Amino acid sequence: MVETKMTKISIQDLTIHFGNVTALKNLNLDIYSNEIFTIIGPANSGKSSLLQSLNRLNDLNAAYRKSGKIVMDGKDIDDLDVESLRKRVSIVFALPFPLPLSIFDNIAYGPRMHGIKNKTKLIKIVEKGLREAYLWDEVKDRLHTPAMNLSGGQQQRLCIARILAVEPEVIMFDEPTSGLDPISTARVEETMRVLKERYTIILVTNNVAQAARVGDRTAFLLMGELVELDETKQLFTSARDKRTDDYITGKFG
């Protein structure tokens, strides 16, 4: 029986400009629910521009212009309330940015902003977020200590837990392990694998080995254009386009 894949986000003829610079050109692709969709490509390929268009962070840049559509669950994201959209589609950046608060208050910050004040409920939300980010066992005895005291890898998982606390639908990762050691990287990757059971994961990475390890499907972008999109195993073993093969084998990039 063929598994039916549900489209979570559909990108249709998307072109992005920043002033006179074209970041993406006529991009068309679908991202499925509950998959890890990885995006690879050299610098200036449009990877981060694509991510930040999906929750309209690019709207904050006065030079930003786009044509085409981004549709989520059948609705154009331009027709959605932007704050609601960013709650549904959250992003984890390359460098973790813990708030200058305790571990507990970092996780509780978002729910409190959305009106949750009940202490018992907040305790449950914090524990759930930390467990889902695979951080609970490491910090459960020091929840009220400063988050800044955590290691880099722990801080990155804290930022994941902080996002999970507001119950998104899509979690985007922009180079989330670029500054982490191999052990911390492995923990973040394992977290992504588990999270895809409940969320849609989009990962931008310059580490092609990481894309091969965790991606269900992988898109290769080059100079703002989609060169190839396929199941990750297929793309990494039998790329159809020579440019894809050259990139993943390290001949350029």
NORSULQUI-V534699 format. One record per backbone hydrogen bond with DSSP energy under -0.5 kcal/mol. NH is the residue of the N-H (numbers start at 1). CO is the residue of the C=O. If there is no record, write none. Layout:
nh/co
NH/CO
NH/CO
This chain:
nh/co
5/3
6/4
8/6
8/31
9/31
10/71
11/9
11/29
12/10
12/69
13/11
14/27
15/67
16/24
17/65
18/21
19/63
21/18
23/16
23/21
24/16
25/224
27/14
29/11
31/9
33/6
35/32
37/35
37/201
38/36
38/217
39/203
40/219
45/42
50/46
51/47
52/48
53/49
53/50
54/50
54/51
55/51
56/53
57/52
58/52
59/56
60/57
61/58
62/60
64/61
65/17
67/15
69/12
71/10
72/75
73/8
75/72
77/70
79/76
80/77
85/81
86/82
87/83
88/84
89/85
90/88
90/170
92/172
93/91
96/94
101/99
103/145
104/143
106/102
107/103
108/104
109/105
110/106
111/107
112/108
113/109
114/110
115/112
116/111
117/115
122/118
123/119
124/120
125/121
126/122
127/123
128/124
129/125
130/126
131/127
132/128
133/129
134/131
135/130
136/130
138/135
139/135
139/136
140/136
142/139
145/142
147/101
149/146
150/147
155/151
156/152
157/153
158/154
159/155
160/156
161/157
162/158
163/159
164/160
165/161
166/163
167/164
169/88
170/88
171/200
172/90
172/170
173/202
174/92
174/172
175/173
175/204
178/175
180/177
185/181
186/182
187/183
188/184
189/185
190/186
191/187
192/188
193/189
194/190
195/191
196/192
197/194
198/195
199/195
200/169
201/35
201/199
202/171
203/37
204/173
204/202
205/39
205/203
208/206
211/207
212/208
213/209
214/210
215/211
216/36
217/36
218/230
219/38
220/228
221/40
221/219
222/225
224/45
225/222
227/220
227/225
228/220
230/218
232/216
235/231
236/232
237/233
238/234
244/241
245/241
246/242
247/243
248/244
249/245
250/247
251/246
252/246
